[in-house]
Amino acid sequence: MSYFITVSLLFSVALREAKLIHTLTPPTISPVLYVKNNFKPNEVTLITSFTYRQFKYYAPEYLNYWVGVNSPQKIGTDIVVMDYSGFKNEISLLNNYQIVDSKEFVGPKDVFPRVFRTKLFIYQKR
């Protein structure tokens, strides 16, 4: 009888966790969805680091640079979206850009322990 109660309890906890994970959008995917819903591919340049792979996979139609590997040599759009504000100081091409908005995406730390928070910084050409 105690075996049945233990298995039932474990099953109910696992089912609740599975449902939670299935219904939440990871904080590393939320920025991709935000960009896709708010910008057209030809009007924005992405400069990313830890969300680089997510953008390449879920939004391959967007121009996406990974600083240090394929840093931009020129920027042909008036809007630049970055996942790290420090890139502004590292890339001289961004001297003519100013921050206009930032967005934060947060998920439960117990569900997404590795990366539970991401930010996007939106810059526009002056």
C-alpha positions, -999 to +999 in steps of 0.1 A: +000+000+000+028+025+008+044+016-025+012+027-043+010+059-023+047+068-031+043+061-068+011+081-069+028+110-052+058+110-074+036+108-105+015+138-094+046+159-087+062+148-121+030+156-140+028+191-124+064+198-133+060+185-168+029+207-174+048+237-160+078+232-182+056+226-213+036+258-208+064+282-201+086+299-227+123+298-217+139+332-211+163+325-239+135+319-264+114+349-253+138+375-269+135+357-302+098+358-301+098+394-291+121+404-320+100+384-345+068+400-333+081+436-333+107+439-361+110+428-397+142+411-407+153+439-430+149+466-404+170+453-376+205+440-369+211+416-341+243+415-321+241+387-296+262+364-274+244+338-253+212+340-273+231+337-306+222+301-313+185+306-304+183+334-329+201+314-356+177+284-351+144+301-345+149+333-366+175+325-393+160+352-416+175+379-393+210+392-397+227+381-365+263+387-354+282+370-326+307+394-312+343+381-314+334+355-340+317+374-368+315+410-355+298+434-379+320+453-403+292+477-411+256+481-399+230+487-426+199+492-404+187+520-381+178+496-353+203+473-335+191+448-309+217+434-285+215+409-256+245+426-237+247+464-233+285+462-230+288+456-268+280+493-272+315+501-258+332+473-277+319+480-312+329+515-326+302+512-353+276+517-325+288+553-317+260+567-337+233+547-319+215+555-287+195+532-265+157+536-269+144+506-250+152+475-231+132+444-224+137+418-197+125+382-199+124+361-167+114+326-160+113+306-127+148+300-114+138+265-103+126+256-138+154+274-157+183+273-133+211+280-159+196+311-176+165+323-159+168+360-170+177+376-203+176+412-215+175+429-249+188+464-255+173+482-284+193+509-300+184+534-328+206+554-351+207+591-341 
